[in-house]
């Protein structure tokens, strides 16, 4: 399985959400704001097609998938 921008963005978002939930459980509930931020960013990317991480990855040379062309 080859990693493209779409897969990397989804994997990164999933990792950050899980990490922030773990930090909220173990450290402080304020970490749930990070979960909310990631969720809002994914929601706006679904409608606008703009994802800051996808732009950075494209500039770094990763190939786009179908979502972020």
OpenMM code with the backbone's topology and positions (N, CA, C; nanometers):
from openmm import Vec3, app, unit

residues = "UNK UNK UNK UNK UNK UNK UNK UNK UNK UNK UNK UNK UNK UNK UNK UNK UNK UNK UNK UNK UNK UNK UNK UNK UNK UNK UNK UNK UNK UNK UNK UNK UNK UNK UNK UNK UNK UNK UNK UNK UNK UNK UNK UNK UNK UNK UNK UNK UNK UNK UNK UNK UNK UNK UNK UNK UNK UNK UNK UNK UNK UNK UNK UNK UNK UNK UNK UNK UNK".split()
positions = [
    Vec3(0.0851, -0.1174, 0.0000),
    Vec3(0.0000, 0.0000, 0.0000),
    Vec3(0.0897, 0.1237, 0.0000),
    Vec3(0.0683, 0.2085, -0.0987),
    Vec3(0.1492, 0.3285, -0.1135),
    Vec3(0.0839, 0.4461, -0.0412),
    Vec3(0.1653, 0.5221, 0.0313),
    Vec3(0.1136, 0.6361, 0.1072),
    Vec3(0.0995, 0.7564, 0.0141),
    Vec3(-0.0222, 0.8104, 0.0083),
    Vec3(-0.0440, 0.9344, -0.0649),
    Vec3(-0.0931, 1.0399, 0.0339),
    Vec3(-0.1189, 1.1581, -0.0150),
    Vec3(-0.1591, 1.2687, 0.0719),
    Vec3(-0.2868, 1.2353, 0.1486),
    Vec3(-0.3853, 1.1789, 0.0810),
    Vec3(-0.5131, 1.1474, 0.1458),
    Vec3(-0.4932, 1.0537, 0.2637),
    Vec3(-0.4225, 0.9450, 0.2397),
    Vec3(-0.3995, 0.8470, 0.3461),
    Vec3(-0.3212, 0.9077, 0.4618),
    Vec3(-0.2209, 0.9903, 0.4303),
    Vec3(-0.1407, 1.0518, 0.5350),
    Vec3(-0.2247, 1.1468, 0.6191),
    Vec3(-0.3086, 1.2277, 0.5542),
    Vec3(-0.3941, 1.3224, 0.6272),
    Vec3(-0.4892, 1.2467, 0.7202),
    Vec3(-0.5520, 1.1401, 0.6707),
    Vec3(-0.6447, 1.0635, 0.7535),
    Vec3(-0.5719, 0.9954, 0.8695),
    Vec3(-0.4549, 0.9396, 0.8430),
    Vec3(-0.3771, 0.8745, 0.9484),
    Vec3(-0.3319, 0.9765, 1.0530),
    Vec3(-0.2856, 1.0916, 1.0083),
    Vec3(-0.2400, 1.1955, 1.1003),
    Vec3(-0.3557, 1.2472, 1.1858),
    Vec3(-0.4697, 1.2728, 1.1226),
    Vec3(-0.5866, 1.3217, 1.1971),
    Vec3(-0.6308, 1.2180, 1.3001),
    Vec3(-0.6352, 1.0927, 1.2610),
    Vec3(-0.6733, 0.9867, 1.3546),
    Vec3(-0.5767, 0.9764, 1.4713),
    Vec3(-0.4479, 0.9865, 1.4429),
    Vec3(-0.3471, 0.9811, 1.5484),
    Vec3(-0.3623, 1.0976, 1.6458),
    Vec3(-0.3804, 1.2181, 1.5935),
    Vec3(-0.3922, 1.3360, 1.6802),
    Vec3(-0.5198, 1.3288, 1.7645),
    Vec3(-0.6290, 1.2809, 1.7075),
    Vec3(-0.7536, 1.2674, 1.7839),
    Vec3(-0.7344, 1.1677, 1.8978),
    Vec3(-0.6763, 1.0523, 1.8669),
    Vec3(-0.6538, 0.9528, 1.9717),
    Vec3(-0.5583, 1.0041, 2.0787),
    Vec3(-0.4536, 1.0732, 2.0365),
    Vec3(-0.3579, 1.1296, 2.1314),
    Vec3(-0.4247, 1.2331, 2.2219),
    Vec3(-0.5071, 1.3198, 2.1644),
    Vec3(-0.5708, 1.4234, 2.2454),
    Vec3(-0.6731, 1.3637, 2.3424),
    Vec3(-0.7417, 1.2581, 2.3017),
    Vec3(-0.8351, 1.1915, 2.3927),
    Vec3(-0.7581, 1.1265, 2.5078),
    Vec3(-0.6469, 1.0624, 2.4770),
    Vec3(-0.5629, 1.0032, 2.5809),
    Vec3(-0.5099, 1.1097, 2.6772),
    Vec3(-0.4645, 1.2222, 2.6224),
    Vec3(-0.4155, 1.3311, 2.7070),
    Vec3(-0.5274, 1.3914, 2.7910),
    Vec3(-0.6475, 1.4007, 2.7340),
    Vec3(-0.7617, 1.4524, 2.8108),
    Vec3(-0.7956, 1.3585, 2.9254),
    Vec3(-0.7844, 1.2308, 2.9032),
    Vec3(-0.8146, 1.1307, 3.0054),
    Vec3(-0.7087, 1.1294, 3.1155),
    Vec3(-0.5823, 1.1441, 3.0755),
    Vec3(-0.4729, 1.1297, 3.1706),
    Vec3(-0.4239, 1.2618, 3.2303),
    Vec3(-0.4335, 1.3720, 3.1556),
    Vec3(-0.3706, 1.4967, 3.1990),
    Vec3(-0.4739, 1.6042, 3.2326),
    Vec3(-0.5469, 1.6503, 3.1304),
    Vec3(-0.6417, 1.7608, 3.1517),
    Vec3(-0.7453, 1.7590, 3.0395),
    Vec3(-0.8697, 1.7874, 3.0743),
    Vec3(-0.9769, 1.7836, 2.9750),
    Vec3(-0.9643, 1.8908, 2.8679),
    Vec3(-0.8807, 1.9893, 2.8912),
    Vec3(-0.8583, 2.0935, 2.7909),
    Vec3(-0.8025, 2.0390, 2.6603),
    Vec3(-0.7412, 1.9224, 2.6643),
    Vec3(-0.6885, 1.8613, 2.5417),
    Vec3(-0.7994, 1.8247, 2.4434),
    Vec3(-0.9230, 1.8182, 2.4902),
    Vec3(-1.0338, 1.7889, 2.3987),
    Vec3(-1.0562, 1.9023, 2.2988),
    Vec3(-1.0048, 2.0210, 2.3287),
    Vec3(-1.0121, 2.1308, 2.2314),
    Vec3(-0.9349, 2.0957, 2.1048),
    Vec3(-0.8259, 2.0229, 2.1197),
    Vec3(-0.7497, 1.9784, 2.0025),
    Vec3(-0.8325, 1.8814, 1.9190),
    Vec3(-0.9049, 1.7930, 1.9849),
    Vec3(-0.9943, 1.7008, 1.9133),
    Vec3(-1.0989, 1.7791, 1.8347),
    Vec3(-1.1563, 1.8803, 1.8979),
    Vec3(-1.2553, 1.9645, 1.8297),
    Vec3(-1.1962, 2.0382, 1.7116),
    Vec3(-1.0745, 2.0884, 1.7269),
    Vec3(-1.0081, 2.1600, 1.6178),
    Vec3(-0.9865, 2.0675, 1.4979),
    Vec3(-0.9395, 1.9472, 1.5236),
    Vec3(-0.9165, 1.8515, 1.4148),
    Vec3(-1.0493, 1.8174, 1.3463),
    Vec3(-1.1540, 1.7967, 1.4258),
    Vec3(-1.2850, 1.7663, 1.3688),
    Vec3(-1.3384, 1.8792, 1.2814),
    Vec3(-1.3250, 2.0020, 1.3293),
    Vec3(-1.3702, 2.1168, 1.2498),
    Vec3(-1.2894, 2.1310, 1.1216),
    Vec3(-1.1591, 2.1071, 1.1305),
    Vec3(-1.0743, 2.1171, 1.0119),
    Vec3(-1.1113, 2.0101, 0.9092),
    Vec3(-1.1385, 1.8878, 0.9546),
    Vec3(-1.1814, 1.7824, 0.8624),
    Vec3(-1.3159, 1.8162, 0.7985),
    Vec3(-1.4057, 1.8731, 0.8781),
    Vec3(-1.5373, 1.9103, 0.8255),
    Vec3(-1.5269, 2.0192, 0.7192),
    Vec3(-1.4477, 2.1238, 0.7463),
    Vec3(-1.4350, 2.2300, 0.6467),
    Vec3(-1.3610, 2.1806, 0.5234),
    Vec3(-1.2657, 2.0895, 0.5392),
    Vec3(-1.1930, 2.0350, 0.4238),
    Vec3(-1.2861, 1.9536, 0.3342),
    Vec3(-1.3850, 1.8886, 0.3944),
    Vec3(-1.4815, 1.8107, 0.3159),
    Vec3(-1.5628, 1.8999, 0.2232),
    Vec3(-1.5909, 2.0225, 0.2673),
    Vec3(-1.6730, 2.1124, 0.1868),
    Vec3(-1.5917, 2.2066, 0.0976),
    Vec3(-1.4747, 2.2464, 0.1431),
    Vec3(-1.3968, 2.3445, 0.0668),
    Vec3(-1.2843, 2.2820, -0.0141),
    Vec3(-1.2393, 2.1632, 0.0262),
    Vec3(-1.1257, 2.1008, -0.0420),
    Vec3(-0.9918, 2.1563, 0.0031),
    Vec3(-0.9933, 2.2503, 0.0978),
    Vec3(-0.8689, 2.3102, 0.1467),
    Vec3(-0.8253, 2.2426, 0.2761),
    Vec3(-0.7036, 2.1917, 0.2763),
    Vec3(-0.6466, 2.1295, 0.3952),
    Vec3(-0.5023, 2.1778, 0.4077),
    Vec3(-0.4704, 2.2500, 0.5145),
    Vec3(-0.3341, 2.3015, 0.5300),
    Vec3(-0.2279, 2.1914, 0.5271),
    Vec3(-0.2547, 2.0790, 0.5929),
    Vec3(-0.1581, 1.9688, 0.5929),
    Vec3(-0.1390, 1.9133, 0.4520),
    Vec3(-0.2461, 1.9037, 0.3751),
    Vec3(-0.2348, 1.8537, 0.2381),
    Vec3(-0.1486, 1.9469, 0.1526),
    Vec3(-0.1623, 2.0767, 0.1725),
    Vec3(-0.0785, 2.1728, 0.0987),
    Vec3(0.0694, 2.1536, 0.1332),
    Vec3(0.0987, 2.1347, 0.2613),
    Vec3(0.2368, 2.1134, 0.3046),
    Vec3(0.2924, 1.9838, 0.2459),
    Vec3(0.2130, 1.8776, 0.2501),
    Vec3(0.2586, 1.7487, 0.1979),
    Vec3(0.2784, 1.7521, 0.0468),
    Vec3(0.1924, 1.8258, -0.0234),
    Vec3(0.2079, 1.8393, -0.1683),
    Vec3(0.3376, 1.9127, -0.2013),
    Vec3(0.3678, 2.0181, -0.1245),
    Vec3(0.4924, 2.0926, -0.1438),
    Vec3(0.6143, 2.0053, -0.1112),
    Vec3(0.5959, 1.9090, -0.0200),
    Vec3(0.7046, 1.8189, 0.0170),
    Vec3(0.7237, 1.7064, -0.0840),
    Vec3(0.6318, 1.6944, -0.1795),
    Vec3(0.6499, 1.5972, -0.2864),
    Vec3(0.5640, 1.4725, -0.2802),
    Vec3(0.4747, 1.4609, -0.1813),
    Vec3(0.3857, 1.3450, -0.1779),
    Vec3(0.2837, 1.3569, -0.2899),
    Vec3(0.2448, 1.2436, -0.3429),
    Vec3(0.1470, 1.2410, -0.4520),
    Vec3(0.0058, 1.2521, -0.3943),
    Vec3(-0.0793, 1.3305, -0.4594),
    Vec3(-0.2171, 1.3420, -0.4105),
    Vec3(-0.2982, 1.2176, -0.4438),
    Vec3(-0.4011, 1.1922, -0.3628),
    Vec3(-0.4981, 1.0893, -0.3931),
    Vec3(-0.6145, 1.1553, -0.4651),
    Vec3(-0.7335, 1.1072, -0.4404),
    Vec3(-0.8510, 1.1631, -0.5066),
    Vec3(-0.9077, 1.2847, -0.4348),
    Vec3(-0.8877, 1.2945, -0.3047),
    Vec3(-0.9522, 1.4004, -0.2263),
    Vec3(-0.8833, 1.5369, -0.2395),
    Vec3(-0.7522, 1.5394, -0.2504),
    Vec3(-0.6800, 1.6661, -0.2442),
    Vec3(-0.6009, 1.6934, -0.3725),
    Vec3(-0.6663, 1.6843, -0.4868),
    Vec3(-0.5992, 1.7118, -0.6144),
    Vec3(-0.5970, 1.8596, -0.6403),
] * unit.nanometer
topology = app.Topology()
chain = topology.addChain("A")
for resn in residues:
    res = topology.addResidue(resn, chain)
    for name in ("N", "CA", "C"):
        topology.addAtom(name, app.Element.getBySymbol(name[0]), res)
